[in-house]
Amino acid sequence: MRTLTPLEARVLAVLVEKQHTVPDAYPLSVNALTSGCNQKTARSPVMNVTDADVLTTVDDLKRLSLVFEGSSSRVPRFEHNMNRVLGIPSQAAALLTTLMLRGPQTAAELRLNAARLHGFADISSVEAFLDELAANEPPRVVKLPRTPGERESRWAHLLCGEVSVSASEASAAGAVDDSVSYTEFEILKADHKRLGEELVRLRTMVEHMAAELGITLDKTDGQS
């Protein structure tokens, strides 16, 4: 199989991703594919393509047997055939898809970011599938040299050809920002949930104490 263009890789990866995350909408229409390609989150790089761009790319992928058109809808809808064409299991496809969507990542980042496509038990299982992909002929992924300041090596896909070190370093900077931002968001969500549960417990305690003292609470008491 020839190397893919960045847009071909994006279209293919979006099809795999949406098959798992929005199964009710899969196979995807051209409009849904375009929206998936142009997402501002979980994408590196961010793209801005048109329906015409995507349709032309789909035709090119169909010639590679990586995409085919479903026949059960009046609106053209498309499915991927990546696992069969590349001869890889679903776990490897999940990792390859995540690399195509988000750029180079460490095994730990891949385990987190690929969770909606496949739940890996631990980082070692992610690394095992990455090693298999790297050992393929031709190899589908490569372990990048560790850059200054990095504690772990990142992995990149090779479906679009060899990865330049400068490009991977630029991606690393963005990946660090995304990772930190995601972690902060998860911490805030956990804190919000904990505070909400604590508020419920405190209100229940106050209502119980008021009932024992014969005090009637106004409905707005305790609300901010």
VENGIKA-V360651 format. One record per helix or strand of 2 or more residues. SS is the DSSP state (H for helix, E for strand). FROM is the first residue (numbers start at 0). TO is the last residue. Records with the same first field share a line. If there is no record, write none. Layout:
# VENGIKA-V360651
SS->FROM-TO + FROM-TO
This chain:
# VENGIKA-V360651
H->5-20 + 22-24 + 29-36 + 50-62 + 81-85 + 89-101 + 106-112 + 122-134 + 164-212
E->27-28 + 66-68 + 76-79 + 104-105 + 140-142 + 153-156
